[in-house]
Amino acid sequence: MRLIKVTIKGYRSFKAETSIYLDDRITVLLGANDHGKTNFLSALEHLNPEKPFDGERDLNWDEDAYPDQFPIIKYTLKPDDDEKEAISGALTNKERVGHADAQLDTLYERQAEIEAEIQELEAALKEKESSEGNSAEQQEVQESDQTQQHEGDQQTSASETEASKLLKAKEAELSPVEEVIDNWQRAREVVSRIEGNEVSQETVAAAAATLKRRLAQSDVDLKKANEGKSAASKSLEKAKGSDDAANISQAERTLKQASDNVSRILSENAMLRRAQLRLEKHLEIAKSKSDKAYLNIIDQLTSISPKCPDTVEVVRKGVGGDLELLRGADTEPLPGFVARLLPKVQIFSSVDMT
């Protein structure tokens, strides 16, 4: 991307907000000494993600009481057509996944509420069963109150029946929520694996093939990791036989590292296997058109297709602050797909050739 504008405030000698536009080819700075030419060039360097503001050097002396707000520099950049396409695809993926996550959060909350209600009803029924047992023992002792006890039993039975009905209703309510969660999880997996805007049989099949290759490699890695863990376990047993504390400690650390490696690969393997199954299920449904509810979710997600704006704005604010993406009036952490496209800024001092 090409830098076309820089807006500076509270940075070194730039107290008031100052905007400087950069030419397509050459920009010349003219001014007397100590009027901010070097400070402007230094401001450009903070476009590099690894170059935060320094409180001692970069904060304007009139703003030293506000190091969390100043300095502030906004960079306006213009992507070319290929970069726009790449940013649009990444934004689409990000927003689709974000929308799916928001839907899933709501569904998870509803699932938790229903499960809590079910647990309360089950506990109430168990308590009633327990109290019924106590009532039966009391009835044997208090034969004279048989009629009154009979009426109480009828009330208890009616109450238990009502609780049982409510429990069955809640269990029936939970089932469709779990089905919707499963659909949204599968849809999220699909859109998260697609590069670009199009979610077609071809793009999903390509993503599934990539997952299959990664899973095959993960299986190989898991086999090697288990072999390494087995070797580390044998080394530990051998070290224990030597009764050397240093060797034992080293062997224990090696075994722990090997065990952690196996656990990590197992977790990754399970994630890849789950993702592959979801993509394969999507292909099956998309081909047969058998699950309208799921396909409606896919349609809802694919309708989200933001376009890259003509200019991209990133901002760095406050001493030690990171670069952030500016979208309207809001900022968000700088996405990797934008960071990769930022120009690298390097300042060269003039060299005296005489």
Kinemage of the C-alpha trace (Angstrom):
@kinemage 1
@onewidth
@group {chain A} dominant
@subgroup {mainchain}
@vectorlist {calphas} color= white
{ca met a 1} P 0.000 0.000 0.000
{ca arg a 2} L 1.111 3.557 -0.687
{ca leu a 3} L 1.178 6.174 2.070
{ca ile a 4} L -0.724 9.261 0.906
{ca lys a 5} L -1.412 11.259 4.075
{ca val a 6} L -0.086 11.593 7.626
{ca thr a 7} L -1.954 13.396 10.437
{ca ile a 8} L 0.082 14.202 13.552
{ca lys a 9} L -0.873 15.604 16.955
{ca gly a 10} L 1.041 15.846 20.236
{ca tyr a 11} L 4.201 14.407 18.681
{ca arg a 12} L 7.493 16.127 19.433
{ca ser a 13} L 7.177 19.676 18.022
{ca phe a 14} L 3.730 18.971 16.502
{ca lys a 15} L 1.360 20.143 19.252
{ca ala a 16} L -1.665 21.020 17.082
{ca glu a 17} L -3.134 18.548 14.603
{ca thr a 18} L -1.202 18.766 11.349
{ca ser a 19} L -1.943 16.874 8.117
{ca ile a 20} L 0.662 16.406 5.398
{ca tyr a 21} L -0.167 14.893 2.006
{ca leu a 22} L 2.396 12.823 0.153
{ca asp a 23} L 2.830 12.910 -3.619
{ca asp a 24} L 2.674 9.782 -5.774
{ca arg a 25} L 6.354 10.102 -6.657
{ca ile a 26} L 8.306 12.750 -4.706
{ca thr a 27} L 7.444 14.862 -1.684
{ca val a 28} L 9.762 17.735 -0.783
{ca leu a 29} L 9.832 19.282 2.680
{ca leu a 30} L 10.997 22.900 2.776
{ca gly a 31} L 11.422 24.912 5.934
{ca ala a 32} L 13.817 26.678 8.258
{ca asn a 33} L 15.823 24.791 10.823
{ca asp a 34} L 13.961 23.549 13.922
{ca his a 35} L 10.558 23.734 12.223
{ca gly a 36} L 9.765 20.014 12.317
{ca lys a 37} L 11.126 18.511 9.092
{ca thr a 38} L 13.148 15.843 10.894
{ca asn a 39} L 10.349 15.237 13.379
{ca phe a 40} L 7.949 14.592 10.492
{ca leu a 41} L 10.334 12.046 8.995
{ca ser a 42} L 10.636 10.387 12.399
{ca ala a 43} L 6.838 10.272 12.610
{ca leu a 44} L 6.792 8.180 9.441
{ca glu a 45} L 8.903 5.504 11.133
{ca his a 46} L 6.099 4.782 13.618
{ca leu a 47} L 4.160 3.196 10.759
{ca asn a 48} L 6.465 0.229 11.318
{ca pro a 49} L 4.566 -2.076 13.734
{ca glu a 50} L 7.669 -2.573 15.907
{ca lys a 51} L 8.230 1.179 16.442
{ca pro a 52} L 6.075 2.438 19.392
{ca phe a 53} L 6.254 5.974 20.775
{ca asp a 54} L 8.858 6.734 23.409
{ca gly a 55} L 7.622 8.910 26.281
{ca glu a 56} L 10.898 10.732 26.785
{ca arg a 57} L 11.589 11.518 23.151
{ca asp a 58} L 8.267 11.512 21.248
{ca leu a 59} L 5.647 13.065 23.559
{ca asn a 60} L 5.069 16.792 22.998
{ca trp a 61} L 6.113 18.665 26.157
{ca asp a 62} L 2.678 20.326 26.504
{ca glu a 63} L 0.969 16.922 26.533
{ca asp a 64} L 3.177 15.125 29.055
{ca ala a 65} L 0.196 14.770 31.420
{ca tyr a 66} L -1.653 12.649 28.822
{ca pro a 67} L 0.703 9.858 27.744
{ca asp a 68} L -2.233 7.511 27.109
{ca gln a 69} L -3.762 9.923 24.569
{ca phe a 70} L -0.695 11.426 22.882
{ca pro a 71} L 1.179 11.297 20.647
{ca ile a 72} L -1.360 10.323 17.998
{ca ile a 73} L -0.485 9.747 14.350
{ca lys a 74} L -2.942 8.614 11.701
{ca tyr a 75} L -1.647 7.138 8.456
{ca thr a 76} L -3.837 7.050 5.349
{ca leu a 77} L -2.810 4.457 2.780
{ca lys a 78} L -4.048 3.591 -0.697
{ca pro a 79} L -4.063 -0.097 -1.694
{ca asp a 80} L -3.749 -1.197 -5.309
{ca asp a 81} L -6.360 -3.429 -6.954
{ca asp a 82} L -4.724 -6.716 -5.913
{ca glu a 83} L -4.368 -5.488 -2.340
{ca lys a 84} L -8.010 -4.382 -2.314
{ca glu a 85} L -9.075 -7.858 -3.378
{ca ala a 86} L -6.930 -9.463 -0.683
{ca ile a 87} L -8.254 -7.105 2.011
{ca ser a 88} L -11.867 -7.625 0.894
{ca gly a 89} L -11.448 -11.391 1.136
{ca ala a 90} L -9.860 -11.181 4.579
{ca leu a 91} L -12.502 -8.736 5.844
{ca thr a 92} L -15.230 -11.010 4.522
{ca asn a 93} L -13.771 -14.014 6.306
{ca lys a 94} L -13.349 -12.021 9.532
{ca glu a 95} L -16.882 -10.614 9.544
{ca arg a 96} L -18.526 -13.896 8.602
{ca val a 97} L -16.731 -15.716 11.392
{ca gly a 98} L -17.535 -12.865 13.783
{ca his a 99} L -21.229 -13.047 12.899
{ca ala a 100} L -21.233 -16.823 13.418
{ca asp a 101} L -19.482 -16.422 16.773
{ca ala a 102} L -22.084 -13.864 17.901
{ca gln a 103} L -24.915 -16.231 16.963
{ca leu a 104} L -23.200 -19.121 18.732
{ca asp a 105} L -22.647 -17.071 21.894
{ca thr a 106} L -26.394 -16.367 22.047
{ca leu a 107} L -27.213 -20.016 21.442
{ca tyr a 108} L -24.710 -21.209 24.056
{ca glu a 109} L -26.324 -18.889 26.606
{ca arg a 110} L -29.775 -20.272 25.801
{ca gln a 111} L -28.434 -23.831 25.980
{ca ala a 112} L -26.910 -23.141 29.401
{ca glu a 113} L -30.184 -21.623 30.647
{ca ile a 114} L -32.231 -24.635 29.583
{ca glu a 115} L -29.690 -27.087 31.025
{ca ala a 116} L -29.776 -25.201 34.336
{ca glu a 117} L -33.575 -25.363 34.392
{ca ile a 118} L -33.452 -29.099 33.658
{ca gln a 119} L -31.018 -29.643 36.528
{ca glu a 120} L -33.292 -27.697 38.894
{ca leu a 121} L -36.338 -29.756 37.854
{ca glu a 122} L -34.435 -33.030 38.236
{ca ala a 123} L -33.281 -31.967 41.701
{ca ala a 124} L -36.848 -31.021 42.656
{ca leu a 125} L -38.170 -34.396 41.517
{ca lys a 126} L -35.506 -36.237 43.491
{ca glu a 127} L -36.398 -34.189 46.554
{ca lys a 128} L -40.071 -35.080 46.132
{ca glu a 129} L -39.190 -38.766 45.805
{ca ser a 130} L -37.201 -38.515 49.023
{ca ser a 131} L -40.030 -36.756 50.856
{ca glu a 132} L -42.487 -39.394 49.611
{ca gly a 133} L -40.378 -42.089 51.236
{ca asn a 134} L -40.457 -40.228 54.547
{ca ser a 135} L -44.242 -39.760 54.262
{ca ala a 136} L -44.700 -43.504 53.776
{ca glu a 137} L -42.830 -44.239 57.012
{ca gln a 138} L -44.888 -41.672 58.906
{ca gln a 139} L -48.097 -43.167 57.525
{ca glu a 140} L -47.356 -46.531 59.138
{ca val a 141} L -47.051 -44.808 62.518
{ca gln a 142} L -49.994 -42.413 62.134
{ca glu a 143} L -52.866 -44.626 60.978
{ca ser a 144} L -55.421 -42.254 62.494
{ca asp a 145} L -54.474 -39.546 59.987
{ca gln a 146} L -54.954 -41.891 57.012
{ca thr a 147} L -57.531 -39.734 55.214
{ca gln a 148} L -55.532 -36.550 55.628
{ca gln a 149} L -52.390 -38.346 54.480
{ca his a 150} L -54.228 -39.670 51.403
{ca glu a 151} L -55.167 -36.118 50.396
{ca gly a 152} L -51.552 -35.042 50.896
{ca asp a 153} L -50.355 -37.900 48.728
{ca gln a 154} L -52.735 -36.827 45.974
{ca gln a 155} L -51.366 -33.272 46.106
{ca thr a 156} L -47.779 -34.573 46.035
{ca ser a 157} L -48.566 -36.841 43.083
{ca ala a 158} L -50.163 -33.998 41.145
{ca ser a 159} L -47.187 -31.742 41.862
{ca glu a 160} L -44.767 -34.467 40.772
{ca thr a 161} L -46.709 -35.039 37.554
{ca glu a 162} L -46.576 -31.320 36.777
{ca ala a 163} L -42.810 -31.228 37.408
{ca ser a 164} L -42.301 -34.298 35.198
{ca lys a 165} L -44.243 -32.682 32.374
{ca leu a 166} L -42.204 -29.483 32.693
{ca leu a 167} L -38.986 -31.509 32.686
{ca lys a 168} L -39.982 -33.306 29.469
{ca ala a 169} L -40.927 -29.985 27.905
{ca lys a 170} L -37.522 -28.496 28.758
{ca glu a 171} L -35.722 -31.552 27.391
{ca ala a 172} L -37.745 -31.216 24.199
{ca glu a 173} L -36.830 -27.514 24.052
{ca leu a 174} L -33.124 -28.293 24.398
{ca ser a 175} L -32.932 -30.670 21.435
{ca pro a 176} L -33.658 -28.132 18.643
{ca val a 177} L -31.289 -25.609 20.240
{ca glu a 178} L -28.508 -28.199 20.080
{ca glu a 179} L -29.361 -28.860 16.428
{ca val a 180} L -29.110 -25.156 15.589
{ca ile a 181} L -25.783 -24.952 17.450
{ca asp a 182} L -24.484 -27.865 15.394
{ca asn a 183} L -25.545 -26.114 12.170
{ca trp a 184} L -23.883 -22.836 13.137
{ca gln a 185} L -20.697 -24.618 14.227
{ca arg a 186} L -20.509 -26.381 10.869
{ca ala a 187} L -21.253 -23.174 8.951
{ca arg a 188} L -18.591 -21.294 10.930
{ca glu a 189} L -16.059 -23.994 10.140
{ca val a 190} L -16.861 -23.734 6.446
{ca val a 191} L -16.568 -19.940 6.128
{ca ser a 192} L -13.438 -19.856 8.296
{ca arg a 193} L -11.690 -22.276 5.938
{ca ile a 194} L -12.555 -20.467 2.707
{ca glu a 195} L -10.155 -17.904 1.283
{ca gly a 196} L -12.123 -15.236 -0.556
{ca asn a 197} L -15.821 -14.545 -0.909
{ca glu a 198} L -17.124 -17.582 -2.766
{ca val a 199} L -18.505 -20.531 -0.818
{ca ser a 200} L -19.059 -23.143 -3.530
{ca gln a 201} L -18.735 -26.889 -3.807
{ca glu a 202} L -15.331 -26.356 -5.412
{ca thr a 203} L -13.922 -24.014 -2.761
{ca val a 204} L -15.204 -26.149 0.110
{ca ala a 205} L -13.898 -29.330 -1.538
{ca ala a 206} L -10.489 -27.653 -1.940
{ca ala a 207} L -10.513 -26.647 1.736
{ca ala a 208} L -11.475 -30.207 2.705
{ca ala a 209} L -8.602 -31.582 0.621
{ca thr a 210} L -6.183 -29.208 2.366
{ca leu a 211} L -7.481 -30.384 5.738
{ca lys a 212} L -7.029 -34.000 4.673
{ca arg a 213} L -3.367 -33.360 3.829
{ca arg a 214} L -2.805 -31.536 7.106
{ca leu a 215} L -4.470 -34.371 9.000
{ca ala a 216} L -2.238 -36.934 7.287
{ca gln a 217} L 0.836 -34.931 8.312
{ca ser a 218} L -0.570 -34.578 11.827
{ca asp a 219} L -0.915 -38.376 12.042
{ca val a 220} L 2.750 -38.727 11.051
{ca asp a 221} L 3.763 -36.112 13.625
{ca leu a 222} L 1.701 -37.872 16.306
{ca lys a 223} L 3.395 -41.183 15.604
{ca lys a 224} L 6.839 -39.582 15.914
{ca ala a 225} L 5.800 -37.755 19.087
{ca asn a 226} L 4.595 -40.977 20.701
{ca glu a 227} L 7.864 -42.653 19.769
{ca gly a 228} L 9.730 -39.750 21.351
{ca lys a 229} L 7.612 -40.021 24.504
{ca ser a 230} L 8.266 -43.769 24.702
{ca ala a 231} L 12.019 -43.197 24.323
{ca ala a 232} L 11.934 -40.466 26.988
{ca ser a 233} L 10.063 -42.783 29.361
{ca lys a 234} L 12.700 -45.499 28.888
{ca ser a 235} L 15.468 -42.946 29.458
{ca leu a 236} L 13.827 -41.916 32.714
{ca glu a 237} L 13.650 -45.510 33.924
{ca lys a 238} L 17.297 -45.934 33.038
{ca ala a 239} L 18.226 -42.713 34.852
{ca lys a 240} L 16.387 -43.852 37.974
{ca gly a 241} L 18.468 -47.025 37.927
{ca ser a 242} L 21.678 -44.992 37.937
{ca asp a 243} L 20.540 -43.109 41.048
{ca asp a 244} L 21.970 -39.860 39.600
{ca ala a 245} L 19.755 -36.946 40.663
{ca ala a 246} L 20.909 -34.664 37.829
{ca asn a 247} L 20.244 -37.327 35.175
{ca ile a 248} L 16.847 -38.121 36.698
{ca ser a 249} L 15.848 -34.440 36.717
{ca gln a 250} L 16.922 -34.008 33.092
{ca ala a 251} L 15.089 -37.179 32.046
{ca glu a 252} L 11.922 -35.997 33.826
{ca arg a 253} L 12.056 -32.672 31.973
{ca thr a 254} L 12.576 -34.447 28.669
{ca leu a 255} L 9.610 -36.740 29.348
{ca lys a 256} L 7.397 -33.794 30.273
{ca gln a 257} L 8.328 -31.986 27.067
{ca ala a 258} L 7.604 -35.137 25.066
{ca ser a 259} L 4.257 -35.607 26.831
{ca asp a 260} L 3.301 -31.969 26.226
{ca asn a 261} L 4.187 -32.393 22.563
{ca val a 262} L 1.935 -35.449 22.282
{ca ser a 263} L -0.930 -33.572 23.972
{ca arg a 264} L -0.506 -30.603 21.639
{ca ile a 265} L -0.538 -32.754 18.515
{ca leu a 266} L -3.506 -34.783 19.798
{ca ser a 267} L -5.458 -31.566 20.308
{ca glu a 268} L -4.539 -30.311 16.839
{ca asn a 269} L -5.367 -33.707 15.350
{ca ala a 270} L -8.823 -33.726 16.969
{ca met a 271} L -9.485 -30.168 15.730
{ca leu a 272} L -8.496 -31.069 12.164
{ca arg a 273} L -10.570 -34.261 12.219
{ca arg a 274} L -13.617 -32.368 13.511
{ca ala a 275} L -13.147 -29.673 10.864
{ca gln a 276} L -12.823 -32.244 8.094
{ca leu a 277} L -16.025 -34.001 9.172
{ca arg a 278} L -17.899 -30.682 9.205
{ca leu a 279} L -16.714 -29.765 5.720
{ca glu a 280} L -17.589 -33.200 4.382
{ca lys a 281} L -21.050 -32.918 5.954
{ca his a 282} L -21.466 -29.503 4.330
{ca leu a 283} L -20.610 -30.950 0.901
{ca glu a 284} L -23.115 -33.732 1.437
{ca ile a 285} L -25.901 -31.320 2.447
{ca ala a 286} L -25.090 -28.811 -0.288
{ca lys a 287} L -25.254 -31.549 -2.899
{ca ser a 288} L -28.495 -33.116 -1.687
{ca lys a 289} L -30.166 -29.861 -0.523
{ca ser a 290} L -31.411 -31.964 2.379
{ca asp a 291} L -31.128 -29.483 5.255
{ca lys a 292} L -32.868 -26.201 4.449
{ca ala a 293} L -32.202 -24.701 7.887
{ca tyr a 294} L -28.449 -25.226 7.519
{ca leu a 295} L -28.381 -23.927 3.941
{ca asn a 296} L -30.247 -20.814 5.097
{ca ile a 297} L -27.440 -20.189 7.608
{ca ile a 298} L -24.859 -20.534 4.823
{ca asp a 299} L -26.858 -18.079 2.686
{ca gln a 300} L -26.984 -15.672 5.636
{ca leu a 301} L -23.212 -15.822 6.092
{ca thr a 302} L -22.351 -15.575 2.394
{ca ser a 303} L -24.477 -12.441 2.124
{ca ile a 304} L -21.831 -10.765 4.311
{ca ser a 305} L -19.324 -9.471 1.790
{ca pro a 306} L -17.658 -6.175 2.780
{ca lys a 307} L -15.555 -4.360 0.209
{ca cys a 308} L -12.182 -2.810 0.847
{ca pro a 309} L -12.464 0.995 0.948
{ca asp a 310} L -10.400 3.126 -1.426
{ca thr a 311} L -8.160 4.093 1.480
{ca val a 312} L -7.102 2.286 4.636
{ca glu a 313} L -6.384 4.189 7.831
{ca val a 314} L -4.190 2.970 10.679
{ca val a 315} L -3.474 4.910 13.841
{ca arg a 316} L -0.964 4.797 16.665
{ca lys a 317} L -2.040 6.468 19.916
{ca gly a 318} L -0.348 6.962 23.262
{ca val a 319} L 3.116 6.166 24.565
{ca gly a 320} L 3.819 2.487 23.901
{ca gly a 321} L 0.573 2.122 21.948
{ca asp a 322} L 0.250 -0.397 19.108
{ca leu a 323} L -0.837 0.326 15.567
{ca glu a 324} L -4.604 -0.119 15.176
{ca leu a 325} L -6.958 -0.263 12.233
{ca leu a 326} L -9.326 2.705 12.074
{ca arg a 327} L -12.816 1.852 10.790
{ca gly a 328} L -15.088 4.861 10.973
{ca ala a 329} L -14.868 6.240 14.494
{ca asp a 330} L -13.792 2.892 15.977
{ca thr a 331} L -10.413 1.221 16.201
{ca glu a 332} L -9.514 -2.444 16.420
{ca pro a 333} L -6.242 -4.379 16.740
{ca leu a 334} L -4.310 -4.278 13.494
{ca pro a 335} L -5.200 -7.461 11.570
{ca gly a 336} L -2.356 -9.499 10.169
{ca phe a 337} L -3.710 -9.167 6.625
{ca val a 338} L -3.314 -5.366 6.878
{ca ala a 339} L 0.026 -5.455 8.725
{ca arg a 340} L 1.521 -7.571 5.929
{ca leu a 341} L 0.655 -4.906 3.357
{ca leu a 342} L 2.063 -1.901 5.221
{ca pro a 343} L 5.053 -0.221 3.577
{ca lys a 344} L 8.350 -0.519 5.397
{ca val a 345} L 9.617 2.932 6.424
{ca gln a 346} L 13.338 3.538 6.731
{ca ile a 347} L 14.993 6.930 7.156
{ca phe a 348} L 18.444 7.473 5.615
{ca ser a 349} L 20.610 10.346 6.777
{ca ser a 350} L 22.347 12.459 4.150
{ca val a 351} L 25.927 11.505 3.436
{ca asp a 352} L 28.636 14.120 2.887
{ca met a 353} L 30.406 13.034 -0.305
{ca thr a 354} L 33.034 15.803 -0.235
